Amino acid sequence: MPEIDYKSVGLKCGLEIHQQLDTHKLFCNCKSILRSEEPDFIIKRKLHAVAGESGEVDIAARHEAEQEREFIYQGYDTTCLVELDEEPPHEINREALKIVLQISLLLNAKIFPLTQIMRKTVIDGSNTSGFQRTVLIARDGYIETESGRVRIESICLEEDSARIVGKKDGEAIYRLDRLGIPLVEIATAPDITTPEQAKEVALHIGEILRSCKVRRGIGTIRQDVNVSVKRGARTEIKGFQNPAMMIQTINSEIKRQLDLIEDNKKVEESVRNALPDGITKFLRPMPGAARMYPETDLPLLRISRELINEAKKELPKLRKDIGKDLKKMGLNSDMIRLLFKQNKFEEFKALLQIINKPILIAKVLLMYPKEIAARNKLSLEKVEKILDVHLDSLLQKVRNKEISEGDIKLLMEKIVKGEKFETSSEDISVVEEKIRNLIKEKPGLSEKAYMGLVMKEFRGKISGRDAMEVIKKHIK
């Protein structure tokens, strides 16, 4: 693809990022658990488009209604009446609300003290009710990029949709396990002027989200890109799981619009799906404000100053700031990178409460399991699973000087192999007496020779450091 002069073509670009929060569901108390087994029951529905607050039926809703499909919903013992749209929604999840307040503060946004929960008409089958509940929490934020400031237009808290698991002629099959999981939706202004800046913005917002209590893994974050050029039209591109494809896909959409303009064809506003090769495919017309109307089963949402202050007190640090702290603790760049990449920072913090030895904990979490797995020809996942329940007690034994730091890797390997070991079955004075007798029985050996005999006899009952102290004392 030839190079594009983004300024001359009048590129306007903005992002919408949807991230699941790590809490129970938004308008009921059901756990946010995805299921893989056969459903316990199914229900069938047909959905109809309704007029929004303006009194008009939204164009995207009308388009879906014209498909005249039947929807099959798979439910489980974890599916409640709220998810089936047979019971009014419960009060909004306060933990989820606090997380979104923290995200809003980190994005420098202004929080609404009073806001209205809305219904957004969605009749593609992804919601049993025919609408999605959403509430505007904050606006007018910003982030700084290398190419300048990008404004954050809105931050919303909303419920995730059901996930589609199959399609047939005239039917769509959805699973209700994902329906209602809390989502934060972050929309930027069309301030992004290059595809590279779009990727930078996505990564920056992603860093802020990961610092908060959000769900991790494939499918927990979805990114949409809005693109337009001069004489073109706004196109919303859905389906990004990875920012790596943004540059190629945005360039492809720019070229699509420019080709239509050159052929004197009208560029229509639309929603398109991002494909793996970087091109896009038409999904539906662009929805408008006509699909929104107030939620009648819930009162206005009041966000108190006390709740905002509580969110401020518990405001998480960003990764770059945490990285600086970890460097001060003595961790090198590779250790820091792996702690984040393997999502082990929270575990690192927890183990640090047991013993204040950051480098040892980093080795126990990142290096020793990998070495043990390679040496014993086991998967790293299996080794980590075996060790998971033992790390606390091993570090407590180091803290209590029952074992030395040098012993911990060997003991971890013994645990993985299923071998028994002891760490403090004898009183130190009794062990010392036995060491003294051993030296009397075999006089004239070097310290290292005695150390070998002692550790062979008392491995796990005394630390290497303590053993050497006793040996030195009695040789003298």
FENQUI-V962321 format. One record per backbone hydrogen bond with DSSP energy under -0.5 kcal/mol. CO is the residue of the C=O (numbers start at 1). NH is the residue of the N-H. If there is no record, write none. Layout:
{{CO NH} {CO NH}}
This chain:
{{4 6} {5 9} {6 10} {6 11} {7 10} {9 230} {12 228} {13 192} {14 226} {15 188} {16 224} {17 19} {17 186} {18 222} {19 184} {20 215} {21 23} {26 93} {27 90} {30 25} {31 33} {41 75} {43 73} {45 71} {52 55} {56 52} {58 62} {59 63} {60 64} {61 65} {62 66} {64 67} {65 68} {70 172} {71 45} {72 174} {73 43} {73 75} {74 176} {75 40} {75 41} {76 79} {80 84} {81 86} {81 87} {82 85} {93 97} {94 98} {95 99} {96 100} {97 101} {98 102} {99 103} {100 104} {101 105} {102 106} {103 107} {104 109} {105 108} {107 142} {109 111} {110 139} {113 303} {115 301} {116 136} {117 295} {118 134} {119 121} {119 293} {120 132} {126 162} {127 130} {130 122} {132 120} {133 159} {134 118} {135 137} {135 157} {137 112} {138 155} {139 110} {141 152} {143 150} {145 148} {148 145} {150 143} {151 153} {151 189} {152 141} {153 140} {154 187} {155 137} {155 138} {156 185} {157 135} {158 183} {160 180} {163 175} {166 173} {168 171} {170 70} {171 168} {172 72} {172 174} {173 165} {173 166} {174 74} {175 163} {175 178} {178 181} {180 26} {181 160} {182 21} {183 158} {184 19} {184 186} {185 156} {185 187} {186 17} {187 153} {187 154} {189 191} {192 13} {194 198} {195 199} {196 200} {197 201} {198 202} {199 203} {200 204} {201 205} {202 206} {203 207} {204 208} {205 209} {206 210} {207 211} {209 212} {212 214} {213 22} {217 220} {220 20} {222 18} {223 240} {224 16} {225 227} {225 237} {226 14} {227 235} {228 12} {229 232} {234 270} {235 227} {235 237} {236 238} {236 272} {237 225} {238 274} {239 241} {240 223} {242 245} {243 246} {245 249} {246 250} {247 251} {248 252} {249 253} {250 254} {251 255} {252 256} {253 257} {254 258} {255 259} {256 260} {257 261} {258 262} {259 263} {260 265} {261 264} {266 268} {269 286} {270 236} {271 283} {271 284} {272 238} {273 281} {275 278} {279 275} {281 273} {284 271} {288 291} {289 292} {291 121} {292 53} {293 119} {294 296} {300 302} {301 115} {301 303} {302 304} {304 308} {305 309} {306 310} {307 311} {308 312} {309 313} {310 314} {312 315} {318 321} {318 322} {319 323} {320 324} {321 325} {322 326} {323 327} {324 328} {325 329} {326 331} {327 330} {332 336} {333 337} {334 338} {335 339} {336 340} {337 341} {338 342} {339 344} {339 345} {340 343} {344 348} {345 349} {346 350} {347 351} {348 352} {349 353} {350 353} {351 354} {351 355} {355 357} {357 361} {358 362} {359 363} {360 364} {361 365} {362 366} {362 367} {363 367} {363 368} {367 371} {368 372} {369 373} {370 374} {371 375} {372 376} {373 378} {374 377} {379 383} {380 384} {381 385} {382 386} {383 387} {384 388} {387 390} {387 391} {390 394} {391 395} {392 396} {393 397} {394 398} {395 399} {396 400} {397 402} {397 403} {398 401} {404 407} {404 408} {405 408} {407 411} {408 412} {409 413} {410 414} {411 415} {412 416} {413 417} {414 418} {414 419} {415 418} {427 430} {427 431} {428 432} {429 433} {430 434} {431 435} {432 436} {433 437} {434 438} {435 439} {436 440} {437 441} {438 442} {440 443} {442 445} {446 450} {447 451} {448 452} {449 453} {450 454} {451 455} {452 456} {453 457} {454 458} {455 459} {458 461} {458 462} {462 460} {463 467} {464 468} {465 469} {466 470} {467 471} {468 472} {469 473} {470 474} {471 475} {472 476}}
